[in-house]
Amino acid sequence: MNQFDVNAAREFSIQVIRRLKEKGHQALWAGGCVRDQLVGRVPHDYDVATDAEPKRIREIFGHNRTLAIGESFGVITVLGGKKAGQIEVATFREDLGYTDGRRPDAVRFSSAELDAQRRDFTINGLFFDPLTNETHDFVGGRKDLHDGLVRAIGNPNERIAEDKLRMLHAVRFASTFGFQLQQNTYNAVRRHSESIHVVSAERIAMEMRKMLVHTSREQAVVMLRDVGLLSELLPELDNVAGHALRWCETMAVIRELNQCSFSTALAALLRFTALRGLAENCDPRKVLEPVASICSRWKLTNAETKDTQWLLRHERLIRFAHQLPWPKLQRVLIDPRIDQLLQLATAINFAKGDLTAGIQLAKEKLRLPKKQLNPELLVTGDDLIKSGLKPGKHFRQLLEELRDRQLMGQLTSAAEAIDFAKNFDPATIAE
């Protein structure tokens, strides 16, 4: 099956530019792909800007190979096949007012220079002609790339007032590129931070995913705190950000994670917040507040929510695995999220300067043969019913007890398990 290919996407974008030029139009790469290329990164997608208007773009490439989803904003999607993907071709434009703090009320088609002026940051306001290798810089983007600055184009307060999402973009670009926020832009983000709630939860979550999975997540979180966005997005962290020891430990953990999943990074960030809801005998079937509240507020996926809570419930358990009975440890080791858990637990131990005896034991046990680490069940609920037992609320407790005794070597056959089950008294099992 064919899959998207970055090189194919690049070549397709060049073909699109060449075709537009052959038809008498100006056409250039625009935005992020130009920025990434100039700093030595391989762009993952390519946007094209042109003086051809949307109807003309569709005439040139055909209605069957174009989508007009963004036509009202001057954007036409040109389809390039499975390997090349699709390219957004946007007409040079000016934006005419922003009343909702996110999108322009209307647009007016214009020139490349005016199009650059309406963009967010100078490093994203560059154009490049791949046919002549010429860079078109109307906003000083090349110098800011060289100097390592994220600077708003024009008046930073106006740029942020137009689109509040730009505040998160500013932090993400600065952290992932290892740049500084230019002072006026920094001040503008701080001034407008309380208005970040205009941005949808889905877009906030998308930006947080990108920041937290990146190895620069520590810089991103620190910058979010400094500009006032962290208190708006995660007020639950105020007691951590304001506590020197907790904050330093949290930063050390997320720094040590290196490459990790979003759920793992989020669990590391929310660890001290979660401790308030982690009573020693907390029912694992119940949601973990306030983590569940945060996940709900950001509209995270069910998998992200469950994984984050599971990691937080079990990080201490795996760090002290050498103190656990084997059945309890075994159930954690066979979970598909065990690698994420070990990564989180290792980072926490490193940050705390704790011994790793539990983690080492867990790793040793994971090397056991599959039949020993996770042997097949001696009996199932259906087997118990077939043997004449009536199902009820006690069945879950009974099956857990059977599994525990199997793992401890106290039950070795189905017959032994069924015999034990017939004489099982739930009251004899300690809560």
C-alpha positions in Angstrom: 0.0 0.0 0.0 1.4 3.4 -0.9 2.1 5.8 1.9 2.8 9.5 2.2 6.4 10.4 1.2 8.1 13.7 2.1 10.2 13.7 -1.0 7.2 13.0 -3.2 5.4 15.9 -1.5 8.3 18.2 -2.2 8.5 17.2 -5.8 4.7 17.6 -6.2 4.8 21.1 -4.7 7.5 22.1 -7.2 5.3 20.7 -10.0 2.4 22.8 -8.8 4.6 25.9 -8.8 6.0 25.1 -12.2 2.4 24.7 -13.6 1.2 28.0 -12.2 4.2 29.8 -13.6 3.7 28.2 -17.0 0.2 29.7 -16.9 1.6 33.2 -16.3 1.3 33.4 -12.5 3.7 34.0 -9.6 4.0 31.1 -7.3 6.2 30.5 -4.3 6.7 28.2 -1.3 5.3 30.0 1.8 5.5 29.9 5.6 6.8 26.9 7.6 8.4 25.0 4.8 10.6 27.9 4.0 11.5 28.5 7.6 12.4 24.8 8.1 14.5 24.6 5.0 16.5 27.7 5.9 17.4 26.3 9.4 18.3 22.9 7.9 15.2 20.9 8.8 13.4 18.8 6.3 9.9 20.2 5.9 7.0 17.7 6.4 4.6 19.6 4.2 4.7 22.4 1.7 2.3 25.3 1.2 2.2 27.3 -2.0 1.2 31.0 -2.4 0.3 32.5 -5.7 -1.3 35.6 -7.3 -3.8 33.2 -9.1 -7.2 33.5 -7.6 -9.1 30.4 -6.4 -11.3 29.9 -9.5 -8.2 30.2 -11.7 -6.3 27.7 -9.6 -9.2 25.2 -10.1 -9.2 25.9 -13.8 -5.5 25.2 -14.0 -5.5 21.9 -12.0 -9.1 20.8 -12.8 -12.1 20.4 -10.5 -11.4 16.6 -10.1 -8.0 17.2 -8.6 -8.9 20.2 -6.3 -10.9 20.8 -3.2 -12.5 24.2 -2.5 -12.9 23.7 1.3 -11.0 26.9 2.1 -12.0 28.9 -1.0 -13.6 31.7 1.1 -10.1 32.4 2.5 -8.4 32.1 -0.8 -7.2 28.5 -0.3 -7.6 25.6 -2.8 -6.3 22.1 -2.0 -4.6 20.4 -4.9 -4.5 16.6 -4.7 -1.3 14.8 -5.5 -1.9 11.2 -4.9 -1.2 8.9 -1.9 2.6 9.4 -1.9 2.6 13.1 -2.5 -0.5 13.9 -0.4 -2.1 17.3 -1.0 -0.9 20.8 -1.3 -2.7 23.9 -0.1 -2.4 26.7 -2.7 -3.3 30.1 -1.3 -3.9 33.3 -3.1 -1.9 36.2 -1.8 -4.2 38.1 0.5 -4.9 40.7 3.1 -7.1 39.9 6.1 -9.9 42.3 6.8 -10.6 42.4 10.5 -10.9 39.8 13.3 -13.9 40.0 15.5 -13.7 36.5 17.1 -10.0 36.5 18.0 -9.3 33.5 15.7 -10.2 34.0 12.1 -10.4 36.9 9.6 -13.9 38.3 8.9 -13.0 38.6 5.2 -10.0 38.6 2.9 -8.9 40.7 -0.1 -6.6 39.3 -2.7 -3.3 41.2 -2.9 0.5 40.8 -3.5 3.2 38.7 -1.9 4.5 41.6 0.1 1.1 42.4 1.6 0.4 38.7 2.2 3.7 38.6 4.3 2.5 41.5 6.4 -0.7 39.7 7.6 1.2 36.6 8.8 2.1 35.9 12.4 5.9 35.8 12.9 8.7 37.0 10.8 10.2 33.5 10.6 6.9 32.3 9.1 6.6 35.3 6.7 9.2 34.1 4.2 8.7 33.0 0.6 11.0 30.8 -1.5 11.1 30.0 -5.2 12.3 26.4 -5.6 12.8 26.9 -9.4 15.3 29.8 -9.0 16.4 29.2 -5.3 15.5 32.8 -4.4 14.2 33.8 -1.0 11.7 36.6 -0.8 11.9 38.3 2.6 9.6 41.3 3.2 9.6 41.2 7.0 13.1 40.5 8.2 12.6 36.8 8.8 16.0 35.7 7.7 17.7 37.9 10.2 15.5 36.7 13.0 16.2 33.1 12.0 19.9 33.9 12.2 19.5 35.6 15.5 17.2 33.0 17.0 14.2 35.2 17.6 10.5 34.7 17.4 9.2 38.2 16.5 5.6 39.1 15.6 5.2 40.9 12.3 4.4 44.5 12.8 2.6 45.3 16.1 2.7 42.2 18.3 -0.4 43.3 20.2 -2.4 43.5 17.0 -1.1 40.2 15.7 -2.2 38.4 18.9 -5.5 40.3 19.2 -6.3 39.0 15.7 -5.7 35.4 16.6 -5.2 34.3 20.2 -3.8 30.9 19.1 -0.6 32.8 18.1 0.4 32.9 21.7 0.7 29.1 21.9 2.4 29.2 18.5 5.0 31.7 19.8 5.9 29.4 22.7 6.0 26.3 20.5 8.2 27.9 17.9 10.6 29.4 20.4 10.9 26.2 22.4 11.2 23.7 19.6 13.7 25.8 17.7 15.6 26.8 20.8 14.9 30.5 20.1 14.0 33.4 22.3 10.8 35.4 22.3 11.6 38.9 21.1 10.9 41.2 24.0 7.9 43.1 22.6 6.4 39.9 21.4 7.0 38.3 24.9 5.3 41.3 26.5 2.3 41.1 24.2 1.8 37.4 25.0 1.9 38.2 28.7 -0.6 41.0 28.2 -3.1 38.8 26.3 -2.6 35.5 28.1 -5.9 35.6 29.9 -7.7 35.6 26.6 -6.3 32.2 25.5 -9.7 30.7 26.4 -11.1 32.1 23.1 -9.2 29.2 21.4 -11.0 25.9 21.2 -10.1 23.1 23.6 -9.2 20.9 20.6 -6.6 23.5 19.3 -5.2 24.0 22.7 -4.7 20.2 23.1 -3.1 20.0 19.7 -0.5 22.6 20.6 0.1 21.0 24.0 0.7 17.6 22.3 3.2 19.1 20.0 5.1 20.8 22.8 5.0 17.9 25.3 6.2 15.2 22.9 9.1 17.4 21.7 12.4 17.0 23.6 12.3 20.7 24.3 9.2 20.3 26.5 11.0 21.7 29.6 11.7 24.9 27.8 8.1 25.1 26.5 6.6 24.5 30.0 8.9 27.1 31.6 8.0 29.6 28.9 4.3 28.9 29.3 4.7 29.7 33.0 6.7 32.8 32.4 4.2 34.4 30.0 1.2 33.5 32.1 -0.3 30.9 29.9 0.4 27.9 32.2 -1.9 29.3 34.9 -4.6 29.8 32.3 -4.3 26.4 30.7 -3.5 24.4 33.9 -4.5 26.3 37.0 -4.2 23.0 38.8 -0.4 23.4 38.5 -0.2 26.7 40.4 0.7 25.0 43.6 3.5 23.2 41.8 4.8 26.2 39.9 4.8 28.2 43.1 6.7 25.5 45.1 10.4 25.5 44.3 11.2 21.9 45.1 8.1 20.5 43.4 8.7 22.6 40.3 12.4 21.6 40.1 11.5 17.9 40.4 8.8 18.1 37.8 11.1 19.9 35.4 13.8 17.3 36.0 11.4 14.5 35.3 10.1 15.9 32.0 13.6 16.7 31.0 14.8 13.1 31.6 12.0 11.6 29.5 13.7 12.4 26.2 11.5 10.9 23.5 8.1 9.9 24.9 4.4 9.7 24.3 2.0 12.6 25.0 0.4 10.7 27.8 3.7 10.0 29.5 4.8 13.6 29.3 1.4 14.8 30.6 1.6 12.3 33.5 5.0 13.7 34.4 3.7 17.2 34.3 0.6 16.4 36.4 2.3 14.1 38.9 2.1 16.3 42.0 -1.4 17.4 41.0 -2.5 13.8 40.8 -1.1 12.9 44.3 -4.0 14.7 45.9 -6.4 12.2 44.4 -4.2 9.2 45.0 -5.3 7.9 48.4 -3.5 4.7 49.4 -6.6 2.6 48.8 -8.1 4.6 46.0 -10.4 2.4 43.9 -8.5 1.9 40.5 -11.8 1.7 38.7 -12.7 5.3 39.5 -11.4 8.3 37.7 -8.4 10.1 39.1 -9.3 13.7 39.8 -8.3 16.4 39.0 -6.4 14.7 36.1 -9.7 13.5 34.6 -11.0 17.1 34.8 -8.0 18.4 32.8 -8.3 15.7 30.2 -12.0 16.5 29.8 -11.4 20.2 29.6 -8.9 19.7 26.7 -11.2 17.1 25.1 -8.4 14.6 25.0 -9.1 11.1 23.5 -10.4 8.4 25.8 -7.1 6.5 25.2 -5.0 9.6 26.3 -7.1 10.1 29.4 -7.0 6.4 30.4 -3.3 6.1 29.7 -2.4 9.3 31.7 -4.4 8.1 34.7 -3.0 4.6 34.5 0.6 5.8 34.4 0.0 8.1 37.4 -1.7 5.3 39.4 1.2 2.9 38.8 4.4 4.9 38.7 5.0 4.5 42.5 4.0 0.9 42.4 6.6 0.0 39.7 9.3 2.1 41.5 8.8 -0.1 44.5 8.2 -3.4 42.6 10.6 -5.2 44.9 8.1 -4.7 47.8 5.1 -6.1 45.9 3.6 -9.6 45.8 4.2 -11.2 42.4 0.5 -11.4 41.3 0.1 -7.6 41.8 3.4 -6.9 39.9 2.6 -9.3 37.2 -0.6 -7.6 36.3 1.2 -4.4 35.7 4.1 -5.9 33.7 1.8 -7.5 31.2 0.0 -4.3 30.5 0.8 -2.9 26.9 1.7 0.4 28.5 4.5 -1.1 30.6 7.3 0.5 28.5 5.8 4.0 29.1 5.5 3.3 32.8 9.1 2.2 33.1 10.2 5.3 31.2 8.2 7.5 33.6 9.3 5.7 36.7 12.9 5.8 35.7 12.7 9.5 35.1 11.1 10.1 38.5 13.7 8.1 40.3 16.5 9.9 38.5 14.9 13.3 39.4 14.5 12.2 43.1 17.9 10.5 43.3 16.2 7.3 44.5 17.4 3.8 44.1 16.1 1.8 41.2 15.7 -1.7 42.8 12.1 -1.9 41.9 12.6 -0.9 38.3 15.5 -3.3 37.9 13.3 -6.1 39.3 10.5 -5.2 36.9 13.0 -5.3 33.9 14.3 -8.7 35.0 10.8 -10.1 35.3 10.0 -8.8 31.8 12.7 -11.1 30.4 10.9 -14.2 31.7 9.5 -16.6 29.1 6.0 -15.6 28.0 4.4 -18.7 29.5 5.9 -17.9 32.9 5.3 -14.1 32.8 1.7 -14.4 31.5 0.5 -18.0 31.6 -2.9 -18.8 30.2 -5.8 -18.7 32.6 -6.6 -22.0 34.3 -10.3 -21.2 34.1 -12.6 -18.4 32.8 -15.9 -17.2 34.1 -17.7 -19.3 31.5 -15.8 -22.4 32.8 -17.0 -21.7 36.3 -20.6 -21.3 35.1 -20.4 -24.6 33.2 -19.2 -26.2 36.4 -22.4 -25.3 38.1 -21.5 -22.0 39.9 -24.0 -19.2 39.7 -22.5 -15.8 38.5 -22.8 -12.8 40.8 -21.0 -9.8 42.2 -18.4 -12.1 43.8 -17.3 -13.5 40.4 -14.8 -10.7 39.8 -13.2 -11.2 43.2 -13.2 -15.0 42.7 -11.5 -14.8 39.3 -8.8 -12.4 40.8 -8.2 -14.8 43.6 -7.9 -17.8 41.2 -5.4 -15.8 39.1 -3.4 -14.8 42.2 -3.1 -18.4 43.4 -2.2 -19.6 39.9 0.6 -17.0 39.6 1.9 -18.0 43.1 1.9 -21.7 42.1 -0.8 -22.7 44.5 -3.2 -23.8 41.8 -1.8 -25.7 38.8 -4.7 -27.1 36.9 -8.3 -26.3 35.9 -9.6 -29.0 38.2 -7.9 -27.5 41.2 -9.1 -24.1 40.3 -12.8 -25.2 40.0 -12.5 -27.2 43.2 -11.2 -24.1 45.0 -14.0 -21.9 43.4 -16.7 -24.2 44.7 -15.5 -23.7 48.2 -14.8 -20.0 47.8 -16.1 -17.6 50.5 -15.6 -13.9 49.5 -15.7 -13.0 53.2 -12.4 -14.8 53.8 -10.5 -12.5 51.4 -9.1 -9.4 53.0 -10.3 -6.2 51.4 
